[in-house]
């Protein structure tokens, strides 16, 4: 009887022990967590591992990385865009596109619990960010902070060096800051030829550097101060720039968008009384009156005869002319007063108080005209509206 009870007890212990051993493999593993710069990305559906690839809900991932998300329900296509970057994936397809370049995914995006999941590493690395997997803690870390800090130093140095080169007048060196394939490359080359005629003190500062896949987005402020040679405006301009790496892996400016432009006109310039030959003063006044007559009489041929060809001002007048501005409106422009405030070589500035009874209503404005002499003739090169 005792042997039987011991046998039953031993069987029960062995059964319990076996059950524990068999149950261990099916216990739930810790949930995968994803962090961007130490901050956890929250998903409605937990990340999953499929064939060694971690997949996550696409919308929270894209939006946390700063990408605009588009889901096309008809084509089942997922698109993420930021700056000039575009990532495209299709539900159920291993074919994906990064900026139009075809690539193959290890796992196709798929739907799970009503949510679309995409390969995490592919998305993160396509946006230019390194990914680390910690098997012990089952966490994925996307490090944007470190690579952004390093890239920021490189971009800031690029513009610091470009400003130093421009200040020294080494425009060949300054041009190396521009990507050889930039659509603006020739514009810079042409601008530097003109800029070489004057001396300027230049400073540049980059900020807000952001990684965007194969590109970098930044804000750059450039300040120019005329120090000698042919006249040039003093100004500060802010740009949103996109940089790309050249063949040597160096960041170079690729495109620019002007955000803000502010001219600095010192009071001392507006009150200056330079010595101006009577013939020059008369010629400047005559050119100004020719401009007014051309506008008032809608005589574009006469108007263009007063303007320096291929100048910024000529482009403005051309745009207004082509839009029908001068035909549609009636003008009676004139100068209430004028005085030359700068005269040096082939450059002159005239400060003019203008009047106009446009559409029967009187208007006045303060304009600073920049004249350049070409083939002995003084023509309007640019103009700033200083009306407060």
C-alpha positions as CSV (number, residue, x, y, z in Angstrom):
1,X,0.0,0.0,0.0
2,X,2.9,2.4,0.9
3,X,4.7,1.5,-2.4
4,X,1.5,2.3,-4.4
5,X,1.1,5.7,-2.7
6,X,4.7,6.6,-3.3
7,X,4.4,5.6,-6.9
8,X,1.3,7.7,-7.4
9,X,3.0,10.7,-5.7
10,X,6.2,10.3,-7.8
11,X,4.0,10.1,-11.0
12,X,2.2,13.3,-9.9
13,X,5.5,15.2,-9.3
14,X,7.0,14.0,-12.6
15,X,3.8,15.1,-14.5
16,X,3.9,18.5,-12.9
17,X,7.6,19.0,-13.7
18,X,7.1,17.8,-17.3
19,X,4.2,20.2,-17.7
20,X,6.4,23.2,-16.5
21,X,9.2,22.2,-18.9
22,X,6.8,21.9,-21.9
23,X,5.1,25.2,-21.1
24,X,8.3,27.3,-21.0
25,X,8.8,27.5,-24.8
26,X,5.3,29.0,-25.4
27,X,5.6,31.7,-22.8
28,X,5.1,35.2,-24.3
29,X,8.4,37.0,-25.2
30,X,8.8,40.6,-24.2
31,X,7.3,43.1,-26.6
32,X,9.6,44.8,-29.1
33,X,10.1,48.5,-28.3
34,X,11.3,51.2,-30.8
35,X,13.1,54.4,-29.7
36,X,14.1,57.5,-31.6
37,X,16.9,59.4,-29.7
38,X,15.8,57.8,-26.5
39,X,12.1,58.5,-26.9
40,X,9.8,55.6,-27.5
41,X,7.7,55.5,-30.6
42,X,4.2,54.4,-29.7
43,X,2.4,52.0,-32.1
44,X,-1.3,50.9,-32.0
45,X,-0.1,47.5,-33.1
46,X,3.0,46.0,-31.5
47,X,6.0,45.5,-33.7
48,X,6.5,42.0,-35.0
49,X,9.5,39.9,-36.3
50,X,8.9,38.0,-39.4
51,X,11.7,35.9,-40.9
52,X,14.2,38.0,-38.9
53,X,12.8,41.3,-40.1
54,X,11.1,43.7,-37.7
55,X,7.9,45.3,-39.1
56,X,6.1,48.2,-37.6
57,X,3.0,50.3,-38.2
58,X,4.0,52.6,-41.0
59,X,2.1,55.9,-40.1
60,X,3.6,56.5,-36.6
61,X,7.1,55.6,-37.9
62,X,6.9,58.0,-40.9
63,X,5.4,60.8,-38.9
64,X,7.9,60.6,-36.1
65,X,10.7,60.7,-38.6
66,X,9.2,64.0,-40.0
67,X,7.8,62.5,-43.2
68,X,4.5,63.4,-44.7
69,X,2.4,60.2,-45.2
70,X,0.2,59.3,-48.1
71,X,-1.8,56.1,-48.4
72,X,-3.5,55.2,-51.7
73,X,-6.2,52.7,-51.0
74,X,-6.8,52.1,-54.7
75,X,-3.2,51.1,-55.5
76,X,-2.3,50.0,-51.9
77,X,0.7,52.2,-52.1
78,X,2.4,53.9,-49.1
79,X,4.4,57.1,-49.8
80,X,6.5,59.1,-47.4
81,X,8.0,62.5,-48.4
82,X,10.3,65.0,-46.8
83,X,12.2,67.8,-48.5
84,X,13.3,66.2,-51.9
85,X,13.1,62.6,-50.5
86,X,10.4,60.1,-51.5
87,X,9.9,56.5,-50.2
88,X,7.4,54.3,-51.9
89,X,6.2,50.8,-50.9
90,X,3.2,48.7,-52.0
91,X,1.2,46.3,-49.9
92,X,2.1,42.7,-50.6
93,X,5.1,43.7,-52.9
94,X,8.8,43.3,-52.2
95,X,9.6,46.1,-54.7
96,X,10.1,49.5,-53.1
97,X,11.5,52.9,-54.5
98,X,13.8,55.4,-52.8
99,X,13.8,58.6,-54.8
100,X,12.7,56.7,-57.9
101,X,15.5,54.1,-57.5
102,X,14.1,50.5,-57.4
103,X,15.1,48.3,-54.5
104,X,14.0,44.9,-53.1
105,X,12.7,44.3,-49.6
106,X,13.3,41.2,-47.6
107,X,9.7,41.2,-46.5
108,X,6.8,42.9,-48.3
109,X,4.5,45.3,-46.3
110,X,1.4,43.6,-45.1
111,X,-1.8,44.2,-43.1
112,X,-2.1,43.0,-39.5
113,X,-5.1,43.6,-37.3
114,X,-6.3,46.2,-39.8
115,X,-2.9,48.1,-39.8
116,X,-0.2,48.2,-42.5
117,X,3.2,47.1,-41.3
118,X,6.5,47.9,-43.0
119,X,10.1,46.9,-42.6
120,X,11.5,49.2,-39.9
121,X,15.2,49.0,-40.8
122,X,14.6,49.7,-44.5
123,X,12.5,52.8,-43.7
124,X,14.9,54.2,-41.1
125,X,18.1,53.7,-43.1
126,X,16.4,55.0,-46.2
127,X,15.9,58.2,-44.3
128,X,19.6,58.3,-43.5
129,X,19.4,57.1,-39.9
130,X,21.4,54.2,-38.3
131,X,19.4,51.4,-36.6
132,X,20.6,49.2,-33.7
133,X,19.0,46.0,-32.3
134,X,19.5,45.1,-28.7
135,X,18.5,41.4,-28.5
136,X,18.8,41.3,-24.7
137,X,16.2,44.1,-24.1
138,X,14.4,43.5,-27.4
139,X,14.7,47.2,-28.3
140,X,15.4,48.9,-31.5
141,X,17.2,52.3,-31.3
142,X,17.2,54.8,-34.1
143,X,20.0,57.3,-33.6
144,X,19.2,60.6,-35.3
145,X,20.9,62.9,-32.7
146,X,24.5,61.7,-33.2
147,X,24.5,61.7,-37.0
148,X,22.7,65.1,-37.0
149,X,25.3,66.6,-34.7
150,X,28.2,65.3,-36.9
151,X,26.6,66.5,-40.1
152,X,25.8,69.9,-38.6
153,X,29.5,70.5,-37.9
154,X,30.3,69.6,-41.5
155,X,27.6,71.9,-42.9
156,X,28.5,74.8,-40.7
157,X,32.2,74.5,-41.7
158,X,31.2,74.4,-45.4
159,X,29.5,77.8,-45.2
160,X,32.2,79.3,-42.9
161,X,34.8,78.3,-45.5
162,X,32.7,79.6,-48.3
163,X,32.2,83.0,-46.6
164,X,36.0,83.2,-45.9
165,X,36.8,82.5,-49.6
166,X,34.3,85.1,-50.8
167,X,35.7,87.7,-48.4
168,X,39.2,87.0,-49.7
169,X,38.0,87.2,-53.3
170,X,38.9,83.5,-54.0
171,X,35.8,82.7,-55.9
172,X,37.2,79.5,-57.4
173,X,37.5,78.2,-53.9
174,X,34.1,79.6,-52.9
175,X,32.5,77.7,-55.9
176,X,33.7,74.4,-54.4
177,X,30.9,74.7,-51.8
178,X,28.4,74.2,-54.6
179,X,27.5,70.7,-55.8
180,X,28.9,70.1,-59.3
181,X,25.4,68.8,-60.4
182,X,23.5,71.6,-58.7
183,X,21.0,73.4,-61.0
184,X,22.4,76.6,-59.5
185,X,26.1,75.9,-60.3
186,X,26.3,78.1,-63.4
187,X,24.3,80.9,-61.7
188,X,26.9,80.9,-58.9
189,X,29.7,81.0,-61.4
190,X,28.2,84.0,-63.2
191,X,27.4,85.7,-59.9
192,X,31.0,85.4,-58.8
193,X,32.3,87.0,-62.0
194,X,30.2,90.0,-61.2
195,X,31.0,89.9,-57.5
196,X,34.7,89.9,-58.3
197,X,34.3,93.6,-59.4
198,X,33.8,94.7,-55.8
199,X,35.1,93.8,-52.4
200,X,32.8,92.5,-49.7
201,X,33.0,91.3,-46.1
202,X,30.9,88.1,-46.1
203,X,29.6,86.0,-43.2
204,X,27.5,82.8,-43.3
205,X,25.8,80.7,-40.6
206,X,23.9,77.4,-41.0
207,X,21.3,76.2,-38.5
208,X,18.4,73.7,-38.3
209,X,20.4,71.0,-39.9
210,X,18.2,68.0,-40.6
211,X,19.0,64.6,-42.1
212,X,16.6,63.7,-45.0
213,X,17.8,60.4,-46.5
214,X,20.5,61.2,-49.1
215,X,20.0,64.9,-48.5
216,X,20.4,67.4,-45.7
217,X,18.0,70.3,-45.1
218,X,19.3,73.5,-43.4
219,X,18.7,77.2,-43.0
220,X,21.6,79.4,-44.0
221,X,21.9,83.2,-43.3
222,X,24.3,85.1,-45.5
223,X,25.4,88.7,-44.9
224,X,27.3,90.9,-47.3
225,X,28.9,94.2,-46.6
226,X,30.4,96.4,-49.3
227,X,34.0,97.3,-48.5
228,X,35.5,98.5,-51.8
229,X,35.5,98.4,-55.6
230,X,32.3,98.7,-57.6
231,X,29.2,99.5,-55.6
232,X,27.1,96.7,-54.2
233,X,24.1,96.6,-51.8
234,X,24.6,95.6,-48.2
235,X,22.1,92.9,-47.3
236,X,21.3,89.8,-45.3
237,X,19.5,86.9,-46.9
238,X,18.1,83.7,-45.4
239,X,17.8,80.5,-47.4
240,X,16.4,77.1,-47.0
241,X,19.0,74.9,-48.6
242,X,19.3,71.2,-49.6
243,X,22.7,69.7,-49.6
244,X,23.9,66.4,-51.2
245,X,27.2,64.5,-51.1
246,X,29.5,64.9,-54.0
247,X,31.7,62.1,-55.5
248,X,34.1,62.4,-52.6
249,X,31.4,62.0,-49.9
250,X,31.4,65.7,-48.9
251,X,28.2,67.7,-48.3
252,X,27.7,70.4,-50.9
253,X,24.9,72.9,-51.5
254,X,22.5,71.6,-54.1
255,X,19.4,73.8,-54.2
256,X,18.3,77.0,-52.4
257,X,15.0,78.7,-51.7
258,X,15.0,82.4,-50.6
259,X,13.1,82.8,-47.3
260,X,13.9,86.4,-46.5
261,X,15.9,89.3,-47.9
262,X,16.7,92.5,-46.0
263,X,18.8,95.4,-47.3
264,X,20.8,97.5,-44.9
265,X,20.8,101.1,-46.0
266,X,22.6,103.3,-43.4
267,X,21.3,106.8,-42.7
268,X,24.7,108.2,-43.6
269,X,24.3,107.0,-47.1
270,X,21.0,108.7,-47.6
271,X,22.3,112.0,-46.2
272,X,25.6,111.9,-48.1
273,X,26.5,114.8,-50.4
274,X,29.2,113.6,-52.8
275,X,30.8,115.8,-55.4
276,X,29.0,115.1,-58.7
277,X,29.8,116.7,-62.1
278,X,26.8,118.7,-63.4
279,X,26.9,116.6,-66.6
280,X,26.5,113.4,-64.6
281,X,23.7,114.9,-62.4
282,X,21.8,116.0,-65.6
283,X,22.3,112.6,-67.2
284,X,20.9,110.8,-64.2
285,X,17.8,113.1,-64.0
286,X,17.2,112.6,-67.8
287,X,17.3,108.8,-67.5
288,X,14.8,109.0,-64.6
289,X,12.5,111.2,-66.5
290,X,12.7,108.8,-69.5
291,X,11.6,106.0,-67.3
292,X,8.6,108.0,-66.0
293,X,7.6,109.0,-69.5
294,X,7.8,105.4,-70.7
295,X,5.5,104.2,-67.8
296,X,3.1,107.1,-68.0
297,X,2.6,106.8,-71.8
298,X,2.8,103.0,-71.8
299,X,5.7,103.2,-74.2
300,X,7.7,100.1,-73.3
301,X,10.4,100.8,-75.9
302,X,11.1,104.2,-74.3
303,X,10.9,102.6,-70.8
304,X,13.5,99.9,-71.7
305,X,15.8,102.5,-73.1
306,X,16.3,103.8,-69.5
307,X,17.1,100.4,-68.0
308,X,20.4,98.6,-67.8
309,X,20.0,95.4,-69.9
310,X,20.2,92.0,-68.1
311,X,19.9,93.6,-64.7
312,X,17.6,92.6,-61.8
313,X,15.6,95.7,-62.4
314,X,15.1,94.8,-66.1
315,X,13.8,91.4,-65.1
316,X,11.3,93.1,-62.8
317,X,10.1,95.5,-65.5
318,X,9.9,92.7,-68.0
319,X,7.7,90.6,-65.7
320,X,5.4,93.5,-65.1
321,X,5.2,94.3,-68.8
322,X,4.4,90.7,-69.8
323,X,1.7,90.6,-67.2
324,X,-0.1,93.6,-68.7
325,X,0.6,95.8,-65.7
326,X,1.4,98.9,-67.6
327,X,-1.5,98.5,-70.1
328,X,-4.2,97.8,-67.4
329,X,-3.3,100.7,-65.2
330,X,-3.0,104.5,-65.6
331,X,0.1,106.3,-64.2
332,X,1.3,109.8,-63.7
333,X,4.7,109.2,-62.1
334,X,7.1,112.0,-61.3
335,X,9.9,113.1,-59.0
336,X,9.0,115.7,-56.3
337,X,12.6,115.8,-55.3
338,X,15.8,114.0,-56.0
339,X,19.5,114.1,-54.9
340,X,22.6,112.0,-55.7
341,X,23.9,110.3,-52.5
342,X,26.6,108.2,-54.0
343,X,28.9,108.6,-57.0
344,X,32.0,106.6,-57.7
345,X,33.3,105.5,-61.1
346,X,30.5,103.9,-63.1
347,X,28.0,103.7,-60.2
348,X,25.7,106.3,-58.8
349,X,22.8,106.3,-56.3
350,X,19.9,108.8,-56.4
351,X,17.4,109.2,-53.6
352,X,14.0,110.2,-55.1
353,X,10.7,111.2,-53.5
354,X,8.2,110.1,-56.1
355,X,4.6,111.1,-56.6
356,X,1.7,109.5,-58.6
357,X,-2.0,110.3,-58.8
358,X,-2.7,106.7,-59.7
359,X,-6.4,106.1,-60.5
360,X,-7.2,109.7,-59.3
361,X,-5.6,109.1,-55.8
362,X,-2.3,110.8,-54.8
363,X,0.5,108.5,-53.7
364,X,4.1,109.2,-52.6
365,X,7.1,106.9,-52.2
366,X,10.8,107.0,-51.4
367,X,12.9,105.2,-53.9
368,X,16.7,104.7,-54.0
369,X,17.8,104.2,-57.6
370,X,21.1,102.6,-58.5
371,X,22.5,103.8,-61.9
372,X,25.3,102.2,-63.9
373,X,27.2,103.8,-66.7
374,X,27.4,101.7,-69.9
375,X,29.1,103.0,-73.1
376,X,28.9,106.6,-71.6
377,X,25.1,106.3,-70.9
378,X,23.7,106.2,-67.3
379,X,21.0,103.5,-67.0
380,X,18.9,102.3,-64.0
381,X,20.4,99.1,-62.7
382,X,18.3,98.5,-59.6
383,X,15.9,100.2,-57.2
384,X,14.9,99.8,-53.5
385,X,11.6,101.1,-52.1
386,X,12.4,102.7,-48.8
387,X,8.9,104.0,-48.1
388,X,8.0,103.5,-44.5
